[in-house]
C-alpha cells in the first residue's frame, strides 16, 4: 500500500498507545524514534517521583516508578505533556499529507 493511500487515523491511535509509533506508521521513522526516546526520557528522568526514587540506594528504579498508590499530578505531567505534543505533531503531519495534492507528491518523487 502506498504511503499516500494509507488512512491517517490509525496513526493517532498508535501514538496514544506508544509515542512515536504514529510517526513510524506515516513513514517518518527518525521523527518517530526521536519522539519515542523523548517520551522514555520523560518517563524515566523528568518525573519528580521516579527521579527521586531512582537516586535512593534502597529501592529498585522500576519498583519505585510503578508505585501507583502515591502518584501525584506532578509525577505524570511531563510524560503526559510529551504524549499530547506528540499527538499534535502527528495531527500536523497528517494535515500536511492531506493538503499535498497527488501532483505535488509526484513532482517531489520525480525530483522536479
URKA-V884560 format. One line per field, one symbol per residue. burial: I if it has 9 or more other ideal C-beta (glycine too) atoms within 8 Angstrom, else O. A space follows every 10 residues. Layout:
burial = ???
This chain:
burial = OOOOOIOIOI IIIIIOOOII IIIIIIOIOO IIIIIIIIIO IIIIOIIOII IOIIOOOOOO IOOIIOIOOO OOOOIIOIIO IIIOOIIOII IOIIOOIOOI OOOOIOOOOO OO
